Amino acid sequence: MNPSHTTRRKFLQRSATALGAVTLASPALITAASAGAKHRMTFGHTFGAASDNYMVTGLSQFKAAAEKYSDGELEVDIHEAGSLGGQNVLPQKVLTGAIQGCQLSTGNFVNYSEVYNILDFPYLFASNDAFESTIEQDGFRDSDFLSKPASNGFQVVPGMWANAGFRVLGISKKVDRVVTTPDDLAGLKVRTNGTRVEDVMFKLTSASPVSIAWGEAYQAMQQGAADALSVGLGPLTASKIHETLSSATLYELNFNCHITTLSKRWFDKLPANVQEAIMQAGRDSYAFQKAEQKKANDQMLQLWQETGIEINHLTAGQKDQWVESIGHQRSEYDGLKDAFGRKAFDTVVGLQG
């Protein structure tokens, strides 16, 4: 049997087990919520059920828990796979009241709250555990990372993150190059996500940054408009962009994560017990998401290797070269730190101290 088929079957079995557990727990809850719910949350996101094998959202768990903890007062109506719009559209719908909540990447949320650009600074977090520990602390929840969005009409749900882990540097089959140091990027067209941090970051290397929309990334890598890109394992696999890669470098640069945000105007009008039900459901779903995403990431790396992608782990010396060349300590980022919020930046650094 083809080993990659075995790996894909494991993905499906894991997903079926997780979703089955929710299904077993949910019918009565959904019935109760639908029958007697006083409040309704219409919620949009862009991942589908099939991609939950790779990018674990925790949203099924959130729905079941929120309806349970609210004793049926809240009905959560989740629309997946971008059926309510893309990540550039969903926050606008939250603000206008067309929907009550959405999950989107921090890279897209920066258009509505610039402070989230800070989380993109390269090598700001030493490890995945350091990142997750930071965002779970009260000091983070009491900072501008929640107050700034609130002033713009968003209620960020603390703890309800979908963290895909560190971004990986994927190199296309068309160039077939192994990249382990910044110098290896010479002459490569690197797709950026359009954030100001990434623009500065890749300009510090010998690469040529090119801004390409996510929906066009597969074709760009396949046809040579881009030679490389820096994205999380989950989104790359869910979108099948990994099929265009010859190698991938785990350079532990920054994170590919999503947050959940609600309409603050809608949230503030809810009874206290329903508000707490939402917050507790967020904490529960995040605990589930963290555990399942780590399993998924391990399985995706195995899948990538089995399909012929060369996985490169940096040595300590190689990582030091990346930090020295493009790390957040570089003076080239000083203007961005001031623009996005020096206080919030210092908060993130201090919480890791």
GIUR-V395919 format. One record per run of one state. SS is the DSSP state (H for helix, E for strand, L for the rest). FROM is the first residue (numbers start at 1). LEN is the number of residues. If there is no record, write none. Layout:
BEGIN
ss->SS from->FROM len->LEN
ss->SS from->FROM len->LEN
END
This chain:
BEGIN
ss->L from->1 len->2
ss->H from->3 len->34
ss->L from->37 len->2
ss->E from->39 len->6
ss->L from->45 len->5
ss->H from->50 len->4
ss->L from->54 len->5
ss->H from->59 len->11
ss->L from->70 len->4
ss->E from->74 len->6
ss->L from->80 len->7
ss->H from->87 len->10
ss->L from->97 len->4
ss->E from->101 len->5
ss->H from->106 len->4
ss->L from->110 len->4
ss->H from->114 len->7
ss->L from->121 len->7
ss->H from->128 len->8
ss->L from->136 len->2
ss->H from->138 len->4
ss->L from->142 len->2
ss->H from->144 len->8
ss->L from->152 len->2
ss->E from->154 len->19
ss->L from->173 len->9
ss->H from->182 len->4
ss->L from->186 len->3
ss->E from->189 len->4
ss->L from->193 len->3
ss->H from->196 len->8
ss->L from->204 len->4
ss->E from->208 len->4
ss->L from->212 len->2
ss->H from->214 len->10
ss->L from->224 len->4
ss->E from->228 len->5
ss->H from->233 len->6
ss->L from->239 len->2
ss->H from->241 len->4
ss->E from->245 len->6
ss->L from->251 len->4
ss->E from->255 len->9
ss->H from->264 len->5
ss->L from->269 len->3
ss->H from->272 len->35
ss->L from->307 len->3
ss->E from->310 len->4
ss->L from->314 len->2
ss->H from->316 len->11
ss->L from->327 len->4
ss->H from->331 len->10
ss->L from->341 len->1
ss->H from->342 len->10
ss->L from->352 len->2
END
